[in-house]
Amino acid sequence: MSHSSTIIARIREAFDAGHALGLLQKAISIPSVTGDEAKFAGWLKGELAALGIGASSVEFAEGRPNVWGLRQGRSGADTLLLIGHTDTVHTRGWKERWAGSERESPFSGAVADGAVWGRGASDLKAGLCMTLEAVRTLDRAGIEVDPTLLFAFVGDEESGAPGSGVSAGARAFSALIARGAVPRPNMAIYVEPTMLDVYVAHMGFFLCDIRVIGKSAYFGVPELGVDALKGAHAVLEALWRYSAELSASTKHALVGSGFVLPTGIQGGGYIAVPGECTVSLIAKIPPGVLLDDVRAGLESAARAASIDSRIELQFFYPAPRDHSIGGHPFESRLDESRLRRLISAVRAVRAERGNIEAAPYWSELPILSALGVPGVYFAPGDIRICHTTEENVSLQDYYDSIVALAAFLSGADYPEPACAVDDGRQ
């Protein structure tokens, strides 16, 4: 048996499925909807202490703490940041969907159909528990953790009430790195759900509300008004044309093309010429394209579509992240040797996983990348069912993620990935 096989065997023998399940169920049982993360953050701080890790916490907003802690590894080894967000989306509709079943409470952590159910199960409490349980498993196995580990549990990632869900926690933690208050990591693993694949890129985005302002008038004398709905119709047509141009202009190997997607329209409602209408949209922006360029193109296209000089357009961008109007696209700059080691560790546990993919979401690695900290996304969970009443995480994926991360943290070398690492980067 090879050395790497022996390491995997020791990790599997030391792994305690019952403890891992209980840890995740406890995490799910603590509500942490955006803006109300404090209790869950406090629990995570206690879990770090249980691993012998001195943990710190500082509020990034009143009553909303970040938590972090440092575990020393082998002398001279890398510093690895294990990071994820503490908040979840709301639970509206969950109880009604599962009334009368064991899944009725979104905070029960019920086990059904080979999965753990509840708000945050995939997004991303399973990922947070994976980081804790991987270290605990190595400790049980008597295997030294190779890299120095910097844990960071940050709030405010999910979109919540107005004024929240703008990555305030991640930006506050990145400021600690920038000023040297915590070590600068050589690598980051952000534990957004990836189904045990490795995500090395994702889209940028912004939300935009376009307010179309005309003039209301009694329906019997429409000539006295300026029809905002008619103006919004022209704006929508212009947005769809601009989206086609954007899609045709740049295509990223993993992320694909950009687009503008109108997502809603609101206006009118009186027996009168509608004086105001709002068009809402989201823009997908691939790596290599600037948010400011898409913004300029969108606003120019909308203004050029005006069918009446009396129509006024106002543009609002309600979701700033690491940019004043949204979030930058992401493309990992992790060096190939570290990327191969992670993929090899995953495939030593689950041969069909560890594939290089792009995330179908935006998350917070661009904030770290701006500081020169390279990273990837890796964790159990399926983003396609997150934010819904179907949220769950496969028990097998959760258990295997713990073993795979522990294998990576051991520093052992594993056989090269079966296929070449090709992340589409130019």
Secondary structure, 3 states (H helix, E strand, C coil): CCHHHHHHHHHHHHCCHHHHHHHHHHHHHCCCECCCCHHHHHHHHHHHHHCCCCEEEEEEECCEEEEEEEECCCCCCCEEEEEEECCECCCCCHHHHCCCCCCCCCCCCCEECCEEECCCHHHHHHHHHHHHHHHHHHHHHCCCCCCEEEEEEECCCCCCCCCCCCCHHHHHHHHHHHCCCCCCCCEEEECCCCCCCEEEEECEEEEEEEEEECECEECCCHHHCECHHHHHHHHHHHHHHHHHHHHHHCEECCCEECEEEEEEEEECCCCEECCEEEEEEEEEECCCCCHHHHHHHHHHHHHHCCCCCCCEEEEECCCCCCCCCEECCEECCCCHHHHHHHHHHHHHHCCCCCCEEEECCCCCHHHHHCCCCCEEECCCCCHHHCCCCCCEEEHHHHHHHHHHHHHHHCCCCCCCCCCCCCCCCC
